[in-house]
């Protein structure tokens, strides 16, 4: 029976077989999703721009994977791109069967295993060539059009960094990483083996933790920083509510900080916004070390950690906070202070709402949105919408325009026309210019009105 195969998570003495997890697909508001605080994968601005272009071209066809607390397991980049595109919700697949160790292993392996595959450069050249013939933008597939030499598979392999051996197989690449593990495939397999062993043992093995440590995970922040006016409003409320005047207030959750290793003054109280995805281990740490806390949490998961923690209390404020990374989260709090298991506070809700509006006003005044101007031969949906809103009518015929996603000058700067645009022929450009001039006409003062004005101080 030791080698008996089972479907799903393995039991004692069983060998796991591949199995299918039925999809539980749902649309979830972006503001309710919780980024993984220890996500070792990074996303540059240029990559997010590419994902945004992909979403516009193909739609959101690859759902985000989340757990029951709406923590993101896979799809951080897609969520960032969707948010940048102005989307308010994304399709998600709910996965509930993973243990914590399995979840961590999968988050890493989901990215790492894809990196270990190679390219059939002849087939790739054929595919990219047909895309190019169909006037498709190669960057939609993640390729630099200028670097792709489609008529020479060997040169294409060099452009991809995949030179081939005489046998036609990709040559092994030297390990240039900072880790001391040259075999990437074995590294990924090691992650799964360690994660599975930890899951079956009910704890994380040293081998698994060593693997995770190699990725230098962020331990104390998920980039969901609290606007200063909101934090001050919450701190003042908590100090008044729990009689904390005179006690040191500590904020351990900052870039590069480590809440477990920092020194807490005597009588310290933690009032801060922690990484949402590791809240359970945070509250357990503070309880074990007899440290009082008042922590921000997503309202929807405010009761998620109560089971088995009689000392954990919830303060339901359900105040909408726009955090510094743009995430909009209905926020409540968890604490080990006070006597009520649950406190519902409309006063705290109102304070948060007022402070959040103040933070938005400060952001708008200090960080005005960039405004782009285009030549008259370029039409955007927003620009034409302005004409419609100001009483103008215009028709652009098929032979007078050509769709474009970005001007060449924009591509060099990593920018694009939001929503796409049109290049216009000379006649349509002139008609558009005339409509813009008419829409921008200012009303003139009459002689009588000027006479009144001249009599005013």
C-alpha positions in Angstrom: 0.0 0.0 0.0 3.0 2.3 0.3 3.0 3.1 -3.4 -0.8 3.4 -3.8 -1.7 6.4 -6.0 -4.4 8.8 -4.9 -6.1 11.7 -6.5 -5.9 15.1 -4.7 -3.8 15.7 -1.6 -1.8 12.6 -0.5 -2.6 10.8 2.6 -0.1 8.8 4.7 1.8 6.3 2.6 0.2 7.4 -0.6 1.9 8.7 -3.8 0.2 11.7 -5.4 -1.2 11.5 -8.9 -1.9 14.5 -11.0 -5.4 15.7 -10.5 -7.9 18.3 -11.6 -9.1 21.1 -9.4 -12.7 22.1 -10.4 -12.8 25.8 -11.2 -14.7 28.1 -8.9 -14.8 31.2 -11.1 -16.1 34.6 -9.8 -15.6 38.3 -10.5 -13.9 40.0 -7.5 -13.5 43.7 -6.9 -9.8 44.6 -7.2 -10.0 46.5 -3.9 -10.9 43.3 -2.1 -7.8 41.4 -3.3 -4.8 41.1 -1.0 -1.3 41.0 -2.5 1.1 38.4 -1.1 3.5 40.2 1.2 6.3 37.8 0.4 5.9 37.9 -3.4 9.4 37.4 -4.7 8.4 38.2 -8.3 8.8 41.8 -9.4 7.0 43.7 -12.2 8.6 46.6 -14.0 6.6 49.5 -15.4 7.4 48.3 -18.9 6.2 44.8 -18.2 2.9 46.2 -16.7 2.5 48.3 -19.9 2.9 45.1 -21.9 0.3 43.3 -19.8 -2.1 46.2 -20.2 -1.7 46.0 -24.0 -2.4 42.3 -23.8 -5.6 42.9 -21.8 -6.8 45.4 -24.3 -6.0 43.1 -27.2 -7.1 39.7 -25.9 -9.3 40.6 -22.9 -8.8 39.2 -19.3 -8.6 35.5 -20.4 -6.2 34.2 -17.6 -8.0 34.4 -14.2 -6.3 35.4 -11.0 -5.9 32.6 -8.5 -7.0 33.5 -4.9 -7.7 31.7 -1.6 -10.8 32.0 0.6 -9.4 35.2 2.2 -8.9 36.7 -1.2 -5.1 36.6 -0.9 -3.6 36.6 -4.4 -1.8 33.3 -5.1 -1.0 33.9 -8.8 -1.7 36.9 -11.0 -0.2 40.0 -9.2 1.0 41.5 -12.5 -2.4 41.0 -14.2 -4.1 42.7 -11.2 -1.7 45.7 -11.4 -2.3 46.0 -15.1 -6.1 45.7 -14.8 -6.0 48.4 -12.1 -3.9 50.7 -14.3 -6.5 50.1 -17.1 -9.3 51.4 -14.9 -10.9 48.0 -14.3 -12.7 47.7 -11.0 -13.0 43.9 -10.9 -11.2 40.9 -12.3 -12.0 37.2 -12.9 -10.7 35.0 -10.1 -10.4 31.2 -9.5 -10.9 30.3 -5.8 -8.5 27.6 -4.6 -9.1 26.4 -1.0 -7.4 23.0 -0.8 -3.8 24.2 -0.4 -2.0 24.3 2.9 0.1 27.4 3.8 3.3 25.5 2.8 1.8 24.3 -0.5 0.5 27.8 -1.2 4.0 29.3 -0.8 5.6 26.6 -2.9 3.0 27.1 -5.7 3.5 30.9 -5.7 7.2 30.5 -6.4 6.8 27.5 -8.8 4.1 29.2 -10.8 6.7 31.8 -11.9 9.8 29.7 -11.8 8.7 26.6 -13.7 7.7 28.7 -16.8 11.2 30.2 -16.9 12.8 26.7 -17.3 11.2 26.0 -20.6 13.0 26.7 -23.9 12.0 27.8 -27.4 11.7 26.0 -30.7 13.2 29.0 -32.6 12.1 27.7 -36.1 8.5 27.4 -34.9 8.8 30.7 -33.1 10.1 32.5 -36.2 7.1 31.1 -38.2 4.6 32.2 -35.6 6.1 35.7 -35.2 6.4 36.0 -39.0 2.7 35.3 -39.5 1.8 37.8 -36.7 3.9 40.4 -38.5 2.3 39.7 -41.8 -1.1 40.2 -40.2 0.1 43.6 -38.9 0.0 42.3 -35.3 2.2 44.1 -32.8 4.9 41.6 -31.7 5.1 43.3 -28.3 1.7 41.9 -27.6 3.4 38.5 -27.4 6.2 40.0 -25.2 8.8 40.2 -27.9 11.0 43.1 -29.0 10.2 43.5 -32.7 13.6 45.1 -33.5 15.6 42.3 -31.8 13.7 39.4 -33.5 15.6 38.2 -36.6 12.9 36.0 -38.1 14.7 34.7 -41.2 17.6 33.3 -39.2 16.7 30.8 -36.5 20.3 30.8 -35.1 20.3 34.6 -34.8 16.8 34.5 -33.3 18.2 32.0 -30.7 21.0 34.4 -29.9 18.4 37.2 -29.5 16.5 35.1 -27.0 19.7 34.1 -25.2 19.2 30.4 -26.3 22.1 29.3 -28.4 21.8 25.7 -29.5 24.2 22.8 -29.4 24.9 20.7 -32.4 22.1 18.3 -31.4 19.6 21.1 -31.7 19.0 21.3 -28.0 19.4 24.5 -26.1 22.8 24.7 -24.4 22.8 25.0 -20.7 23.3 28.5 -19.5 25.9 29.5 -16.8 24.3 30.3 -13.5 24.7 34.1 -13.0 22.3 34.3 -10.1 23.4 35.1 -6.5 22.3 31.8 -5.3 24.5 28.7 -5.0 22.1 26.3 -6.7 23.1 25.9 -10.4 20.3 23.5 -11.4 17.1 25.5 -11.8 15.0 22.5 -12.5 16.2 20.8 -9.4 15.6 24.0 -7.5 12.0 24.1 -8.5 11.5 20.4 -7.8 13.1 20.9 -4.4 10.6 23.6 -3.6 7.7 21.2 -4.3 9.3 18.3 -2.4 10.0 20.6 0.6 6.6 22.1 0.5 4.8 18.8 0.3 6.9 17.3 3.0 6.2 20.3 5.2 2.5 20.0 4.5 2.4 16.4 5.5 4.4 17.1 8.6 2.2 20.0 9.5 5.1 22.4 9.5 7.7 24.1 7.2 10.8 22.1 6.8 14.3 23.7 7.0 14.9 22.7 3.4 11.8 24.5 2.3 12.6 27.6 4.3 16.1 27.7 3.0 14.7 27.6 -0.6 12.3 30.5 0.2 15.1 32.5 1.8 17.1 32.4 -1.4 14.5 34.6 -3.0 15.0 37.4 -0.4 11.3 37.8 0.2 9.8 41.0 1.5 8.7 40.2 5.1 7.1 43.4 6.3 5.3 45.2 3.5 2.9 44.5 0.7 3.3 48.0 -0.6 -0.2 49.0 0.8 1.0 52.1 2.6 -1.5 54.1 4.6 -2.0 57.8 3.7 -0.8 60.0 6.6 -4.2 61.7 7.3 -5.9 58.3 7.6 -3.2 56.9 9.9 -3.4 59.9 12.2 -7.2 59.7 12.3 -7.1 56.0 13.3 -4.3 56.5 15.8 -6.2 59.4 17.6 -9.3 57.3 17.8 -7.4 54.2 19.2 -5.5 56.3 21.8 -8.8 57.8 23.0 -10.7 54.5 22.9 -8.2 52.4 24.8 -6.6 55.1 27.0 -3.1 54.9 25.4 -2.0 58.5 26.1 1.7 58.5 27.3 2.4 55.0 25.9 4.9 54.7 23.0 3.2 54.1 19.6 5.2 51.8 17.3 5.0 51.4 13.5 7.1 48.3 12.6 5.7 47.8 9.1 7.9 49.8 6.8 10.2 48.9 3.8 13.1 46.9 5.1 11.7 46.6 8.6 11.3 43.3 10.4 8.6 43.3 13.0 9.9 40.2 14.7 13.4 41.5 15.3 12.8 45.1 16.2 13.0 46.3 19.8 9.7 47.2 21.3 9.9 49.8 24.2 8.2 48.9 27.5 4.4 49.5 27.2 4.6 49.9 23.5 1.4 49.6 21.4 1.6 48.7 17.7 -0.8 50.8 15.6 0.0 50.1 12.0 -1.1 48.7 8.6 0.6 45.2 8.3 0.9 43.0 5.3 -2.7 41.6 5.0 -1.6 38.2 3.7 0.4 37.2 6.9 -2.0 38.7 9.5 -2.4 35.4 11.3 1.3 35.0 12.1 1.6 38.7 13.0 -1.2 38.6 15.6 0.0 35.3 17.0 3.5 36.8 17.4 2.3 39.9 19.3 0.0 37.8 21.5 2.9 35.4 22.4 5.1 38.4 23.3 2.4 40.3 25.3 2.5 43.3 23.0 -0.7 45.3 22.5 -1.7 46.0 18.9 -4.4 47.8 16.8 -4.0 46.6 13.2 -5.6 47.5 9.9 -7.4 44.6 8.2 -9.7 44.2 5.2 -13.3 44.4 6.4 -14.3 41.2 4.6 -11.8 39.1 6.5 -12.2 40.8 9.9 -13.5 37.6 11.5 -11.3 35.2 9.6 -8.7 34.8 12.4 -11.1 34.6 15.4 -11.4 30.8 15.6 -9.0 29.6 18.3 -8.1 33.1 19.3 -10.4 34.2 22.2 -8.1 37.1 22.9 -8.5 38.6 19.3 -11.2 41.4 19.0 -12.6 43.1 15.9 -13.4 46.8 15.4 -15.7 47.2 12.4 -15.4 50.6 10.8 -15.7 49.6 7.1 -14.0 52.8 6.1 -13.0 53.0 2.4 -9.2 53.7 2.3 -7.3 54.5 -0.9 -3.9 53.3 -0.1 -0.7 54.7 -1.5 -0.4 51.9 -4.1 -3.9 52.8 -5.4 -5.7 49.8 -3.8 -9.1 50.8 -2.5 -9.9 48.6 0.6 -12.9 48.7 3.0 -10.9 48.7 6.2 -11.6 47.6 9.7 -9.2 46.6 12.6 -8.0 43.7 14.8 -6.8 44.3 18.4 -6.1 42.5 21.6 -7.2 45.5 23.7 -10.6 46.2 25.2 -13.3 43.9 26.5 -15.8 43.7 23.6 -15.3 40.9 21.1 -16.7 43.1 18.3 -17.0 46.9 18.3 -19.0 48.6 15.5 -17.9 52.2 15.3 -19.7 54.7 13.0 -17.4 57.4 14.5 -14.3 55.7 13.3 -15.9 55.1 9.9 -16.7 58.8 9.6 -13.1 59.8 10.7 -11.6 57.5 8.1 -13.9 58.7 5.3 -13.0 62.4 6.1 -9.3 61.6 6.3 -9.3 59.6 3.1 -11.0 62.5 1.2 -8.3 64.8 2.6 -5.5 62.4 1.4 -7.0 62.3 -2.0 -7.1 66.1 -2.2 -3.5 66.3 -1.1 -2.5 63.7 -3.7 -4.3 65.6 -6.5 -2.7 68.9 -5.6 0.8 67.5 -5.2 0.7 64.9 -8.1 -1.3 66.3 -11.0 -2.1 63.7 -13.6 0.1 64.0 -16.8 -1.6 65.5 -19.8 -0.5 64.6 -23.3 -1.1 66.6 -26.4 -1.2 65.0 -29.9 -0.8 66.4 -33.4 -4.0 67.3 -35.2 -3.5 64.2 -37.3 -4.1 62.0 -34.2 -7.5 61.4 -32.9 -8.3 59.8 -29.5 -11.6 58.6 -28.1 -11.3 61.1 -25.3 -10.6 64.0 -27.6 -13.5 63.1 -29.9 -15.7 62.6 -26.9 -14.9 66.2 -25.9 -16.2 67.4 -29.2 -19.5 65.4 -28.8 -19.9 66.9 -25.3 -19.5 70.4 -26.7 -22.1 70.2 -29.5 -19.8 69.1 -32.3 -20.5 66.4 -34.9 -17.9 64.7 -37.1 -17.6 61.7 -39.4 -14.3 60.0 -40.2 -14.5 57.6 -43.1 -12.6 54.3 -43.3 -10.3 55.5 -46.1 -9.3 58.6 -44.0 -8.0 56.9 -40.9 -5.7 54.1 -39.7 -5.8 52.6 -36.1 -2.6 53.0 -34.0 -1.8 51.9 -30.4 1.2 54.2 -29.9 3.2 56.8 -31.8 6.9 55.8 -32.4 8.0 58.6 -30.1 5.8 57.1 -27.3 7.2 53.6 -27.8 10.7 55.0 -27.2 9.5 56.4 -23.9 7.5 53.3 -23.0 4.2 55.1 -23.4 1.1 54.5 -25.5 -2.2 56.2 -26.5 -4.6 55.2 -23.8 -7.3 53.1 -25.4 -5.7 53.4 -28.8 -6.0 56.1 -31.4 -6.4 57.0 -35.1 -4.0 58.5 -37.6 -6.0 60.9 -39.8 -5.7 61.9 -43.4 -5.3 65.6 -44.2 -9.0 66.3 -44.9 -10.2 64.5 -41.7 -7.5 66.2 -39.7 -8.6 69.6 -41.0 -12.3 68.9 -40.1 -11.3 67.7 -36.7 -9.2 70.9 -36.1 -12.2 73.1 -37.2 -14.5 71.2 -34.8 -11.9 71.6 -31.9 -11.7 75.4 -32.6 -15.5 75.7 -32.6 -15.8 73.7 -29.4 -13.2 75.9 -27.7 -14.9 79.2 -28.7 -15.3 81.5 -25.7 -18.4 83.5 -25.1 -17.8 87.3 -25.6 -19.0 90.0 -23.3 -21.5 92.5 -24.6 -21.0 96.3 -24.4 -23.5 96.6 -21.6 -21.7 93.9 -19.6 -18.4 95.6 -20.1 -19.9 98.9 -18.9 -21.0 97.2 -15.7 -17.6 95.7 -15.2 -15.9 99.1 -15.8 -18.1 100.5 -13.0 -16.9 97.8 -10.5 -14.0 98.2 -8.1 
